[in-house]
Amino acid sequence: MCGIVAYIGKKQAYPILIKGLQRLEYRGYDSAGIALQNGDLNVYKKKGKVADLLAFTDDKDTKGHVGIGHTRWATHGKPDDLNAHPHSSGNERLVLIHNGIIENYAVLKNTLARHGHTFKSETDTEVLVHLIEEVQKRGNLPVEEAVRQALTQVHGAYAIVVMDRMEPGKLVAARKSSPLVIGIGKNEFLIASDATPIVEHTKNVVYLNDEEVATVTLGGDIQIKNLRNELTTPTIHEIELEIEQLEKGGYDYFMLKEIFEQPTTIAECMRGRLNADEGWVRLGGMEEYMKRMINAQRMIILGCGTSWHAGMIAEYLMEELARLPVEVEYASEFRYRNPVVRDNDIVLAISQSGETADTFAALELAKKEGALTYGIVNVVGSSIARLTHSGSYIHVGPEIGVASTKAFTGQVTMLSMMALVLGYERGYLPKSKYQELVQELAIIPQKVEQLLQNCHEQVRYIAGEFKDASNALYLGRGYNFPVALEGALKLKEISYVHAEGYPAAEMKHGPIALIDENMPVFVIATNLSAYEKIVSNIQEVKARKGVVIAVVTEGDESIKQMADHTIEIPATLEPFTPLLSVIPLQLLAYHIAVLRGCNVDQPRNLAKSVTVE
């Protein structure tokens, strides 16, 4: 959630830190700060955006070749200048930035208070830097050893970077259950919570593992130890991220850019994995465990938010195409109800960032119970990718907009391919049907391209008609019920309009009481298998003076006669309709948010990656 960036090298740190913090703005935050090593420690922090910090430091001393920067999303303590990071030790020798939550901070704070420590902020982070100070002072330790010993007393999640005024050519970083990446350049290091601030400086990175402490020095050395004081050998990875992917490319917002990237990103997700001419799908992550997957008795799918909606679509796919029983669970609830997990289960985790704290913790539980764990993530080298037995990357590129769009369709594309493989290998999909589905999935990117070209201006007009609505209802059946949930979530996330998604048949069980001439009702009406039922639902809404906006298949004249507005999507096989029907709902949420004057890419109170519980 919070963003971390640090630099040590021959260049001036300040511009690198500021640019890095700007790259990390998409993660969501409410304050920002930096600390620079320049003979002394200069700490500058400010509530608000990075632009506010930039203005605040305009006339300050920002020289120095070593520095740390942070964007904070408030957990302990309100958003203000005092609670913003970096935080200093009592003797002002140490400064620290932190992402995560120190669960036993209250106990530590009471103990430190008895030893004479006083605290200026309400944060758990300040407690941690005072703890490191206390350990360092008692043992007269170098900063890296003080950090290591202090962290053995800490419970919770953390990604931290520490500077010591008395050891100016050194940065110390550590992580547990919160991501941290070290970029290795020529006589320089960058440390960040993800690769976005690093990529324009170097593509060589080390992903810190849980309970590892890394020390980097101005001389160009890196040393990594675990909390047991054992040296570990870092593995250097090359990141695939390109700097152009982090720019808006002429679009007003990243979200609109990412919506329009979907023909490309869906194709990228399938590239090398699906061959329409020869009629096959192959997923490398499945091959080693194929026998176990074929014989699995159940699949448990874990996700949060949009990833949970993708998992719900997977439930329909897996049960229809592979005849595999599926349970879709909120990862945040899964481990708190003593779930039954067996060694013949597949536990599939979905997370764009691969760092979602609740999903990671639920996976740990499932793995301990002996289940086969499989991850579907976007970020290479992420925590979930490393924890699971196997998995598949969706390869949609960095998603900067907080409201997920291309990651959702990438997830659904990957889940569709998994369902096709399992259906065929388990013997429930005849070869002819399997190949028909493979060939149709292969042309979905062209259909998304066509849809974007055809519906964009129409959706923009419809958004203008309903931008002042206070509430909205989204209805769908079968594969499109999760799409209704996703459409409602998008509207809530970025335009702050209250919206609810429901199975269309459930409308009569309560939501119908809300319908009047002021309530827009968005109906996804593309299901051939339940077409007459959906027509009946629309008639029920219209009988109560409701306003209907229907997403229909091209050429549908029947619903067009009933609905106030219709948006046509290209015809496709029913299992793949979510990849098309969600597109106009993404655009609708975007345009309503813009018309309401909302910050589309950084909606209030939200973070891109929820890395704390």
ABEGO torsion letter per residue (X at the ends): XBBBBBBBEABBAAAAAAAAAAAAAAAEBABBBBBBBBGBBBBBBBBEBAAAAAAAAAABBABEABBBBBBBBBABEBBBAAABOBBBBAAGABBBBBBEBBAAAAAAAAAAAAAGBBBABABAAAAAAAAAAAAAAAAGBBAAAAAAAAAAABBEBBBBBBBBAABAABBBBBBBGBBBBBBBBBGBBBBBABAAAAAAABABBBBBBBGBBBBBBAAGBBBBBBAAGBBBBBBBBBBABBAAAABAGGBABAAAAAAAAAAAAAAAAABGABBAAAGBBBBAAAAAAAAAAAABABBBBBBBEAAAAAAAAAAAAAAAAAGBBBBBBBAAAAAAAGBBBBAABBBBBBBAAGABAAAAAAAAAAAAAGBBBBBBBABBGBAAAAABABEBBAGAEBBABABBAAAAAAAAAAAAAAAAAAAAAAGABBAAAAAAAAAAAAAAAAAAAAAAAAAAAAAAAAAAAAAABABBBBBBBEAAAAAAAAAAAAAAAAAGBBBBBBBAAAAAAGAAAABBAABBBBBBAABAAAAAAAAAAAAAAAAAGBBBBBBBBBGBAAAAAABABBBBBBBBBAAAAAAAAAAAAAAAAAAAAAAAGBBAABBBGBBABBABX
